[in-house]
Amino acid sequence: MAHTIIGTAGHIDHGKTLLVKALTGMDTDTAPEEKARGITIELGFAFLGDQATLIDVPGHERFVKTMVAGVSTIDIALLVVAADDGVMPQTREHLDVLQLLGIERGVIALNKTDLVEEEWLALVEEDLRQLVKGTFIEGAPILRVSAHTGAGVESLKQHLLSLVVQTRAQRQGGPFRLWVDRAFLVKGFGLVCTGTVWSGALHSGDHVEQAPAGRSLRVRGLQQHGREVAQVQAGDRAALNLPGVEAKEIIRGDALVAPQYFRPTQLLDVRLRLSPSCPKALETRNRVRLHLGTAEVMARVVLLEGQALEPGSSALAQLRLEAPLVAVWGDRFVVRRYSPPLTIGGGRILDPQPIKHRRNETSLREHLEALEQEDPQAVAEAMLRRAPEGVRPCLALAGELGLGLEALARVLDGLGDRIVRVQLGGQPAAIHAVQWNALRQRAEKALAGFHQAQPLKAGLNRAQLRSLADRRVDPELFDQVLQELEREGRIASEGGLVRAASHRIRFSAEEETLRQQLLDALNHPSLAEVPDAEGLAKLLQLEARNVDALLKAVMSLGTVVPLEGGLFLHTEALERVRAQLRGHLQEHGSVTVAAFRDLLGANRRWSLALLAHFDREGLTLRQGDVRVLLN
């Protein structure tokens, strides 16, 4: 049976805290200020048996944000209404919050029944039925109780326990995530953070990441219901002992999460619904208070449909946050008016890592509506199809979807050839086939354009090609695209250069004449007559850059070899020199630079350049001032 979180809700002074004490025997108002003022200010926690935790929330309008933090993780709502007051403003607001957060089960406790007559009770019950009509709690029983006398408390307790038995484990396989609702120092232990585990599991000794700060922390110990445990999992109330952390370095609203899965965001694509009770329409770019988990962040609402959202209506919107937080697809949130604070709506997160949208963005509505589906497979495909970076690391995608890596692998397997698996930084990643194929096409198109513009060049290096195709694409991803194109025989790479497989250097009629003149000059029987690059420019009556292009072309074809000092030689001439040198060394055993110069009838510049070439080639080995035959 899964652990169950029960959260109270209701107006101030309707007896929530006393009712929790009657149900559990535990007083949740422990702070001196709470005792002095007789009201709940902070969240309180009590245990209902071994399988349930009761969270007591404040009812005062000034502490609604604390209430939202408290009920953000609950399974069952306990709506408390005082019989002598009946339905009050925070009764309505708290019910709105519960509805917006997607709570599905609850019970209504009509408290303080000892203070009123039967006829009045009937009227209050009728008001309550009208209040909850059309909400998740419409069919829930109204149980009459008195926390003061104890009347009806046992029946309420048994009803809650029957609901506890029905709680099903959720999000067990996802990455660990816990929103901090309290953080305090314990003498001799250090900082302790408490919260409800939203997903996944955590073991003592594991590391967690503090989000959005990104700091890695070691978990020294875990507690549940005040007992040391080795593991906590989704649905559990947990206390984490985090050594080496000072007071106030972790606060309510921080999240403790599995490392590497979650990235902070300041943009959220959402389906936003305005409560029918909202006093006026919400206009685009209005500022609101966003409540997600236990966090409260100021945000600007950018409506993606229309200029204003009427009460009771919903729209696709982007929330632009003033501070970062971590979020997951499907998370529920609440928005409250900036000033004066009032709950006005809420909704569901569709994309926790979007780009900043323009209102006329192509197919934006279609994309966001795809993210509204309940099927993780369809949502994963939609996310990948429009991924801003083109590719998603599997860890990041799993975090955005709230899935473990094994569950994500099954989702991606189900998408078949619509998804391409790649590697980024040694880690698995995925890219949609539409994006992958578009990248292939851009690479081939860029290569074809380059060949057309530079027909004398054999190719270009990968970095240059990526810059032409799409400079924003990850270099590692681009390399994998090129590898696939090469496997398919569509491109070829030689000596660090990439070319289209069908590309061959093409000379115009004029260029062909110049090429032959250049080759003849570099293949002269006498090295003394072979010109350097500057001499070639004069001989061919060309600018230096044009000679350079011609030389690179013939070198890529393997007919000319570059030497040190700006010299070039035809491969046939080089072979003649090689044969001369080999014969000399076989006969004499060694050669000096001066002897080699005399052998060739060339100058010292040519002799040094050629000997350096033969050294690199492995034909000769330098020993002091002489060369000997090596191979």
C-alpha positions in Angstrom: 0.0 0.0 0.0 1.4 3.4 -1.0 2.0 6.1 1.6 -0.8 8.7 1.6 -0.7 12.4 2.2 -3.8 14.1 3.5 -4.0 17.8 3.5 -6.4 20.1 5.4 -8.1 23.1 3.7 -10.5 25.7 5.0 -11.0 29.2 6.5 -9.1 30.5 9.5 -10.4 29.5 12.9 -12.6 26.6 11.5 -10.8 24.2 13.8 -8.4 22.4 11.4 -5.5 22.1 13.8 -7.7 20.9 16.7 -9.3 18.4 14.4 -5.9 17.1 13.3 -5.0 16.7 17.0 -8.3 14.9 17.6 -7.6 12.5 14.7 -3.9 11.8 15.5 -3.2 13.0 19.1 -0.5 15.4 17.7 -0.5 19.1 18.1 0.8 20.6 14.8 1.0 24.2 16.1 4.5 24.1 17.7 5.9 27.5 17.0 5.7 30.0 19.9 4.1 32.6 17.7 1.4 30.1 16.7 0.7 29.3 20.4 0.6 33.0 21.2 -1.7 34.0 18.4 -3.8 30.9 18.4 -3.5 30.5 14.6 -1.6 28.2 12.2 1.2 30.1 10.4 3.5 27.4 9.2 2.8 23.9 7.9 2.2 21.3 10.5 2.6 17.5 10.2 1.0 14.6 12.0 0.8 10.9 11.4 -2.5 8.9 10.9 -1.3 5.4 11.4 1.8 4.1 9.6 0.6 4.8 6.1 -0.6 8.4 6.2 0.6 11.8 7.0 -1.7 14.7 7.7 -0.5 18.2 6.6 -2.2 21.0 8.5 -2.2 24.3 6.5 -2.9 27.8 7.7 -6.3 29.3 6.9 -5.6 33.0 7.1 -5.7 34.9 3.8 -2.2 36.2 4.4 -0.8 32.6 4.5 -2.5 31.2 1.4 0.9 30.8 -0.3 1.9 28.5 2.6 -1.4 26.6 2.2 -0.6 26.1 -1.5 2.9 24.7 -0.7 1.3 22.3 1.8 -1.4 20.9 -0.5 0.7 20.7 -3.6 1.7 17.1 -2.9 -1.5 15.6 -1.3 -3.5 12.6 -2.3 -6.6 13.4 -0.2 -8.2 16.7 0.7 -9.8 17.2 4.1 -12.0 20.3 3.7 -12.9 21.7 7.1 -15.9 24.0 7.5 -17.0 25.4 10.9 -20.7 24.9 11.4 -21.2 28.2 13.2 -19.5 30.2 10.3 -20.4 28.1 7.2 -18.7 28.8 3.9 -16.2 31.7 4.1 -13.8 33.4 1.7 -10.8 31.1 2.3 -13.1 28.1 2.1 -13.8 29.0 -1.5 -10.2 30.0 -2.3 -8.8 26.8 -0.8 -11.3 24.7 -2.8 -10.2 26.6 -5.9 -6.6 25.7 -5.1 -7.4 22.0 -4.6 -9.3 21.9 -7.9 -6.6 23.7 -9.8 -3.9 21.3 -8.5 -5.9 18.3 -9.8 -6.7 16.7 -6.4 -9.1 13.8 -7.1 -10.3 12.6 -3.7 -11.5 14.3 -0.6 -13.9 14.5 2.3 -15.7 17.3 3.9 -15.6 17.7 7.7 -18.4 19.9 9.1 -16.7 20.9 12.4 -18.0 22.6 15.6 -21.4 20.9 15.3 -21.8 21.2 19.0 -22.2 24.9 18.7 -25.3 25.1 16.5 -28.8 23.6 16.1 -29.9 20.9 13.7 -31.8 23.3 11.5 -28.7 25.5 11.0 -26.6 22.4 10.3 -28.9 21.5 7.4 -28.6 25.0 5.9 -24.8 24.9 6.1 -24.8 21.4 4.5 -26.9 22.7 1.7 -24.5 25.7 1.2 -21.6 23.2 1.1 -23.4 21.1 -1.6 -23.8 24.2 -3.7 -20.1 25.2 -3.2 -18.7 21.8 -4.2 -21.0 21.3 -7.2 -19.0 20.5 -10.3 -15.7 19.9 -8.3 -13.8 16.8 -7.5 -15.4 16.7 -4.1 -19.0 17.0 -5.3 -19.9 13.4 -4.3 -17.9 13.3 -1.1 -19.7 12.8 2.2 -20.2 15.6 4.6 -19.2 14.2 8.0 -20.4 16.0 11.1 -17.7 16.3 13.8 -16.7 18.3 16.8 -13.0 18.4 17.4 -13.8 19.9 20.9 -16.1 17.1 22.2 -14.8 14.3 20.0 -18.2 13.6 18.4 -17.9 12.1 14.9 -14.1 12.1 15.0 -13.7 8.3 15.0 -16.1 8.0 12.0 -14.1 10.7 10.1 -10.9 8.8 11.0 -12.2 5.5 9.7 -13.4 7.1 6.5 -10.0 8.7 5.9 -8.3 5.3 6.5 -10.6 3.7 4.0 -9.4 6.3 1.4 -5.8 5.6 2.4 -6.2 1.9 1.5 -7.2 3.0 -2.0 -4.1 5.1 -2.7 -2.1 3.7 -5.5 1.7 4.1 -5.9 2.5 6.7 -8.5 5.7 7.9 -10.3 7.8 5.2 -8.7 10.0 4.7 -11.7 10.7 8.4 -12.3 13.8 10.3 -11.2 13.9 11.4 -7.6 12.3 14.7 -6.9 11.2 16.4 -3.6 10.0 19.9 -3.0 11.4 21.3 0.3 8.7 22.5 2.6 10.8 22.9 5.8 14.5 23.2 6.4 16.0 23.5 9.9 19.2 22.7 11.9 19.3 19.8 14.4 22.1 20.0 16.9 24.6 17.3 16.3 23.2 16.4 12.9 23.2 19.6 10.8 20.6 20.6 8.3 17.4 18.6 7.9 15.0 19.2 4.9 11.5 17.7 4.8 9.1 17.3 2.0 6.9 14.8 0.1 8.7 12.6 -2.5 7.0 13.5 -5.8 8.7 10.8 -7.8 11.4 8.1 -7.8 13.3 6.7 -4.8 16.3 7.8 -2.7 18.7 5.8 -0.6 20.8 6.9 2.4 24.2 7.8 1.1 22.9 8.9 -2.3 23.7 12.3 -3.8 21.0 14.8 -4.7 21.1 18.1 -6.6 19.8 21.3 -5.0 17.7 23.0 -7.7 17.8 25.5 -9.1 21.2 26.2 -7.5 22.7 23.1 -9.1 24.8 22.1 -6.0 25.5 18.5 -5.3 24.7 17.3 -1.8 25.2 14.0 0.0 22.4 12.4 2.0 23.7 11.3 5.3 20.5 9.9 6.6 16.7 9.5 5.9 13.7 9.5 8.2 10.1 8.7 7.7 7.5 9.3 10.5 10.5 10.0 12.8 12.1 6.7 12.2 15.5 6.1 10.5 15.0 4.3 7.1 17.3 3.2 4.3 15.0 4.4 1.5 12.1 6.7 0.7 10.0 6.6 -2.4 7.2 8.4 -4.3 4.4 9.5 -1.9 6.5 9.2 1.3 6.9 12.1 3.7 10.7 12.2 4.1 13.3 14.0 6.2 16.8 14.3 4.6 19.9 15.0 6.7 22.3 16.9 4.5 25.8 17.5 6.1 27.9 20.5 5.3 25.0 22.8 4.5 24.4 25.9 6.5 21.1 27.3 7.7 19.2 29.2 5.0 21.3 27.8 2.2 18.3 25.6 1.4 14.8 27.1 1.8 11.2 26.2 1.1 10.7 26.2 -2.6 14.0 24.6 -3.4 13.9 21.1 -4.9 16.1 18.2 -4.2 16.4 16.1 -7.3 18.3 13.2 -8.9 21.5 14.6 -10.4 21.7 15.4 -14.2 18.0 14.9 -14.9 16.6 18.4 -14.4 17.6 21.8 -15.8 16.4 25.0 -14.3 14.1 27.1 -16.5 12.6 30.6 -16.7 10.1 29.8 -19.4 7.1 27.4 -19.2 4.6 26.6 -21.9 1.3 25.9 -20.1 -2.5 25.4 -20.4 -3.7 28.2 -18.1 -7.2 28.1 -16.7 -8.8 31.1 -15.0 -11.1 30.3 -12.1 -14.8 31.3 -12.6 -14.5 33.2 -9.3 -11.7 35.4 -10.7 -12.9 39.0 -10.4 -11.8 40.1 -13.9 -10.1 39.0 -17.1 -6.4 38.4 -17.2 -4.6 40.4 -19.9 -1.5 39.3 -21.7 1.7 40.4 -20.0 0.0 40.7 -16.6 2.3 39.8 -13.7 1.3 37.0 -11.4 2.5 34.8 -8.5 3.3 31.3 -9.8 3.1 28.5 -7.2 4.7 25.2 -8.3 5.4 22.6 -5.7 6.5 24.6 -2.6 8.0 27.4 -4.7 6.6 30.8 -5.3 8.0 32.8 -8.3 6.9 36.0 -9.9 6.0 35.5 -13.6 4.7 37.4 -16.6 1.8 35.7 -18.5 2.1 35.9 -22.3 -1.1 34.6 -23.8 -0.6 32.7 -27.0 -4.3 33.0 -27.9 -6.0 36.4 -27.8 -5.2 39.4 -25.7 -7.2 38.6 -22.5 -8.4 35.4 -20.7 -11.9 35.6 -19.3 -12.9 34.0 -15.9 -13.8 30.4 -16.4 -11.9 30.1 -19.7 -8.6 28.5 -20.6 -5.8 29.4 -23.1 -2.4 28.3 -24.1 0.2 30.6 -22.6 3.9 31.1 -21.8 5.0 32.0 -18.3 8.1 34.0 -18.2 9.6 33.6 -14.7 11.6 36.2 -12.8 13.6 33.4 -11.1 14.5 29.9 -12.2 13.0 26.7 -11.0 12.7 23.1 -12.1 9.5 21.7 -13.6 8.2 18.5 -15.4 5.6 18.0 -18.1 2.2 17.5 -16.5 3.0 19.4 -13.3 0.1 21.3 -11.8 0.5 24.9 -10.7 -1.5 27.7 -9.2 -1.4 31.4 -10.1 -2.4 34.2 -7.8 -2.9 37.9 -8.5 0.2 40.0 -7.9 -1.6 42.6 -5.6 -3.7 42.1 -3.6 -2.9 38.4 -3.6 -5.8 36.2 -4.6 -6.0 32.8 -6.3 -7.1 33.5 -9.8 -6.3 30.3 -11.7 -3.8 27.6 -12.5 -3.2 24.8 -14.9 -0.8 22.2 -16.3 2.8 22.5 -17.6 3.1 21.4 -21.2 6.8 22.1 -21.9 9.3 22.8 -19.1 12.1 23.8 -21.5 10.6 25.9 -24.4 12.0 28.7 -26.4 10.6 32.2 -26.2 7.6 32.2 -28.5 6.3 34.8 -30.9 2.6 35.0 -31.1 2.6 34.2 -34.9 5.0 31.3 -34.6 4.2 28.6 -37.2 2.3 25.5 -36.0 2.8 26.6 -32.3 -0.8 25.8 -31.4 -0.6 22.3 -33.0 2.7 21.6 -31.1 1.3 22.6 -27.7 -1.9 20.7 -28.2 0.2 17.6 -28.9 1.8 18.2 -25.5 -1.6 18.2 -23.9 -2.0 14.5 -24.6 -1.8 12.0 -21.8 0.4 9.6 -23.7 4.1 10.0 -22.9 5.1 8.5 -26.3 3.1 11.2 -28.2 4.5 13.9 -26.0 8.1 12.7 -26.3 7.7 12.8 -30.1 6.3 16.3 -30.0 9.1 17.5 -27.8 11.8 16.0 -30.1 10.2 17.2 -33.3 10.5 20.9 -32.1 13.6 20.6 -29.8 15.3 24.0 -29.9 18.8 22.3 -30.0 17.5 19.7 -32.5 18.6 16.9 -30.1 17.8 16.0 -26.5 20.2 14.1 -24.2 18.1 11.1 -22.8 18.8 12.2 -19.2 17.3 15.7 -19.9 14.4 14.3 -21.9 13.6 11.8 -19.1 13.7 14.7 -16.6 11.3 16.8 -18.7 8.9 13.9 -18.9 9.3 12.8 -15.3 10.4 9.3 -16.5 13.2 7.0 -15.5 15.7 6.0 -18.2 14.3 2.5 -18.6 10.8 3.9 -19.1 12.1 6.5 -21.5 13.8 3.7 -23.5 10.5 1.9 -23.9 8.9 5.2 -25.0 11.6 5.8 -27.6 11.4 2.1 -28.8 7.7 2.6 -29.4 8.5 5.5 -31.7 10.5 3.2 -34.0 12.2 4.9 -37.0 10.6 8.2 -36.2 13.5 8.7 -33.7 17.2 8.5 -34.3 19.5 7.5 -31.4 22.8 9.3 -31.2 25.6 10.0 -28.6 26.5 13.3 -27.1 29.5 13.5 -24.7 29.4 9.7 -24.4 25.8 9.8 -23.2 22.7 8.5 -25.2 20.6 11.2 -26.9 17.7 11.2 -29.3 16.7 13.4 -32.3 13.5 13.2 -34.3 13.9 11.7 -37.8 12.4 14.9 -39.3 15.2 17.0 -37.7 17.8 14.4 -38.5 16.9 14.2 -42.2 16.7 18.0 -42.4 20.2 18.2 -41.0 21.4 15.6 -43.6 19.9 17.6 -46.4 21.4 20.9 -45.2 24.9 19.2 -45.0 24.6 17.8 -48.6 23.2 21.1 -49.9 26.0 23.1 -48.3 28.6 20.7 -49.7 27.1 20.9 -53.2 27.1 24.7 -53.0 30.7 24.7 -51.9 31.8 22.5 -54.8 29.9 24.7 -57.3 31.6 27.9 -55.9 35.0 26.3 -55.5 35.4 23.7 -58.3 39.2 23.5 -57.9 39.0 22.6 -54.2 38.9 18.9 -53.3 36.7 19.6 -50.3 36.5 21.4 -46.9 37.0 20.4 -43.3 34.1 19.4 -41.1 34.1 22.6 -39.0 33.8 24.7 -42.2 31.0 22.5 -43.6 29.1 22.7 -40.3 29.3 26.5 -40.4 27.9 26.5 -43.9 25.1 23.9 -43.1 24.0 25.1 -39.6 26.5 26.7 -37.2 24.1 26.2 -34.3 24.2 22.4 -34.5 26.2 20.4 -31.9 29.6 19.5 -33.6 29.4 15.9 -32.2 25.9 15.5 -33.6 27.0 16.9 -37.0 29.9 14.4 -37.1 27.4 11.6 -36.7 25.3 12.9 -39.6 28.4 13.0 -41.8 29.4 9.5 -40.7 26.0 8.2 -41.8 26.3 10.0 -45.1 29.7 8.5 -45.6 28.5 5.0 -44.8 25.8 5.4 -47.4 28.4 6.5 -50.0 26.9 10.0 -50.4 30.0 11.8 -49.2 33.7 10.9 -48.8 36.5 12.2 -46.5 40.1 12.2 -47.4 43.0 13.7 -45.4 40.6 15.6 -43.2 38.6 17.1 -46.0 35.0 16.2 -46.8 33.6 16.1 -50.3 30.5 14.8 -52.1 31.2 11.3 -53.3 30.6 12.3 -56.9 32.8 15.4 -56.8 35.9 15.6 -58.9 38.0 18.7 -59.5 37.0 20.3 -62.7 39.1 22.6 -64.8 37.8 25.1 -67.4 39.6 25.1 -70.8 41.6 28.1 -69.6 42.4 26.5 -66.3 43.4 23.3 -68.0 46.0 25.2 -70.1 47.4 26.9 -67.0 47.5 23.5 -65.1 49.6 21.9 -67.9 52.0 24.9 -67.9 52.3 24.6 -64.1 52.9 20.9 -64.2 55.5 21.3 -66.9 57.3 23.9 -64.9 57.4 21.8 -61.8 58.6 18.7 -63.8 61.6 20.4 -65.3 64.6 18.0 -65.6 66.8 20.6 -63.9 65.8 21.6 -60.4 67.6 24.9 -60.9 64.9 25.7 -63.4 61.9 24.8 -61.2 60.2 28.0 -59.9 58.8 28.6 -56.5 55.3 30.0 -55.9 56.4 33.5 -56.7 58.1 32.4 -59.9 55.0 30.4 -60.9 52.9 33.6 -60.6 55.3 35.4 -63.0 55.5 32.5 -65.4 51.7 32.0 -65.6 50.9 35.7 -65.3 48.5 35.1 -62.5 47.8 36.7 -59.1 49.2 34.9 -56.1 45.8 33.8 -54.9 45.0 32.2 -58.3 48.3 30.3 -58.3 47.6 29.1 -54.8 44.1 27.8 -55.9 45.7 26.0 -58.8 48.5 24.5 -56.7 46.0 23.2 -54.1 44.0 21.6 -56.9 46.9 19.7 -58.4 48.2 18.8 -54.9 44.8 17.3 -54.0 45.0 15.3 -57.2 48.4 13.9 -56.1 50.4 15.2 -59.0 52.3 17.9 -57.0 54.0 17.6 -53.6 54.6 20.7 -51.3 58.1 21.0 -49.8 59.5 23.3 -47.0 60.3 26.9 -47.9 57.4 27.4 -50.3 58.7 25.0 -52.9 56.7 22.5 -55.0 57.7 19.6 -57.2 55.9 17.3 -59.6 55.6 13.8 -58.3 57.5 12.5 -61.4 60.4 14.8 -60.7 60.3 13.8 -57.0 60.6 10.2 -58.0 63.6 10.9 -60.1 65.3 12.7 -57.2 64.4 9.8 -54.9 66.0 7.3 -57.2 69.2 9.4 -57.5 69.4 9.7 -53.7 68.8 6.0 -53.1 71.5 5.0 -55.6 74.0 7.3 -54.1 73.4 6.1 -50.5 73.5 2.4 -51.6 76.9 3.1 -53.1 78.4 5.5 -50.6 76.5 4.8 -47.4 75.8 8.4 -46.5 75.4 11.9 -48.0 75.9 15.5 -46.7 73.8 18.4 -47.7 76.7 19.7 -49.9 77.2 16.4 -51.6 73.4 16.1 -52.2 73.4 19.6 -53.7 76.2 18.7 -56.1 74.4 15.5 -57.0 71.3 17.4 -58.0 72.9 20.4 -59.5 70.6 22.5 -57.3 71.0 25.1 -54.6 71.1 24.6 -50.8 67.4 25.6 -50.5 66.3 22.8 -52.7 68.7 20.3 -51.0 67.4 21.1 -47.5 63.8 21.0 -48.5 64.1 17.6 -50.3 66.2 16.0 -47.5 63.6 17.1 -44.9 60.9 15.5 -47.1 62.8 12.2 -47.4 63.4 12.2 -43.6 59.6 12.6 -43.0 58.9 10.0 -45.6 61.2 7.5 -43.8 63.6 7.0 -46.7 66.5 8.6 -44.9 67.7 9.1 -41.3 69.7 12.1 -40.2 72.8 11.3 -38.2 74.7 14.4 -37.3 75.6 16.2 -40.6 74.9 13.2 -42.8 71.9 11.2 -44.0 71.9 7.4 -44.2 69.5 5.1 -46.0 66.8 3.9 -43.6 64.4 2.1 -45.9 
